[in-house]
Amino acid sequence: MKKLMLIGIALFAAFMFVVPASATTLELGGYYRVEGRILNNPSLDEDATGSHDAHWRMRFRFTPALVVSDALRFDFKTDIFDGTKFGNQGSEDKSTNLMDIDRLWMTITVPFGKFAVGRMAGNAWGLSFLDNNEDYDRIRFDTKVGKVTTGIIFQKNVDLDYSTKTQSDRDLDVYYLYGVYKDDFGAAGLLGAYVNNKTTITVDNFKYALLPYFDVKFGGVGLRGELLWSTGEKDPDLAGAATTDTNEFAWTLQADYSFGPVTVGGGYAWVQGTGSDPLNDKSTNFAGMGLGDDWDLFIVATDVDQIVNENSNAWGILTTGVKMWYADAEWKINKAWTATARVGGFTAEEVPSGVDDKIGMEYDLDIAWAVMKNLKWRFTGGYFDTGDYFNSLITHPDNTYTLRHQLTLSF
């Protein structure tokens, strides 16, 4: 990684000298964030020894852009010390493997739109619901006609052709077509996707997906919603082998009302569970962590501890699916201070016989302070009251809380 980092920096510097200075500008962006966390009983187990975690961590995100001309540009994203805890590096340690070169892509602007090629953001669409914004190799074209922006995207998730000389087309490819209408009142869009998974040679695995969304505001009333629907199948080549149908279904509706410095709101989300039929796989947004890795409404359930949208599925909630509701209130105290209180409940969508579906309740408080331009402090605390769902997983389940404060300098 260190060699790749040095090579990347050298190439970047060389390009800066090769391209005429008069035609090239460098735009800088990013932030440095330091945060402290306290996690009490993250294992949810009353009998666990040492089930407590308190630490500091940091991240430096650097997002420069090399603008060659009005028609040509490079964009770059890297994280340095991403999630690195204070005290993990000795005073004389070499800081190796602590820089992630995440994205690098070029954009070519033509009279009828924009082409982009490279490694860029993906798996994020519409609202943050269901999103898991990560890095993907893509080729895309986007154009705008009036108030409508539309585009096509080719995404290469996996390429196994290179490793074998006996097989071809052992890839996982995703094709997208989208359209978004934007006006003064908000936006509405539709994304269509076709997933062609040929990584297992002996199985035809594909699916089609549709994801409509809207995000509008009329006066003081805001309305938002998104839906995921997909259908497909896994069809083995082996004679007599059964075909498995796959389908996904999830949706959310949210609303808020603003009056003066106060905004009150609420919403509901529903993510389908896997089900018990082995020939009808209903796992929904499994790779995107159920509700979505980016949908961080609650610090315990969906952000830091990730009890509900957890990556490892240790609690099985990605399999059971989830239904959740929330209500919140935000108070903009003045130009510098904002306070938000939120409460929500989580229930499993489909559980085995004898398992209670009540996952739990969470109560959060968030306070943000704009210390000065480009400098922000934020405190978030959350208390999660575990439900009887965990009785089948833990002998003596217990509640948990998380406290976090952040200081972020952006540029």
Secondary structure, DSSP 4 states (H G I P E B T S, - for coil): -HHHHHHHHHHHHHHHHHS-GGG-EEE--EEEEEEEEEEE-TT-BTT-TT-EEEEEEEEEEE--EEE-SSSEEEEEEEEEEEEEETTSS-TT---TT-EEEEEEEEEEEETTEEEEEEEEEES--SSSTT---EEEEEEEEEEEETTEEEEEEEEEEEE-GGG-SS----EEEEEEEEEEEEETTEEEEEEEEEEEE-SSTTEEEEEEEEEEEEEEEETTEEEEEEEEEEEEEEEESSTTPPPEEEEEEEEEEEEEEEETTEEEEEEEEEE----S-TTEE---STTTTTTTTT--SSIIIIISS-SSS-SS-TTSHHHH-EEEEEEEEEEE-SSSEEEEEEEEEEEESS--TT---EEEEEEEEEEEEEEETTEEEEEEEEEEEE-GGGGGT-SSB--EEEEEEEEEEE-
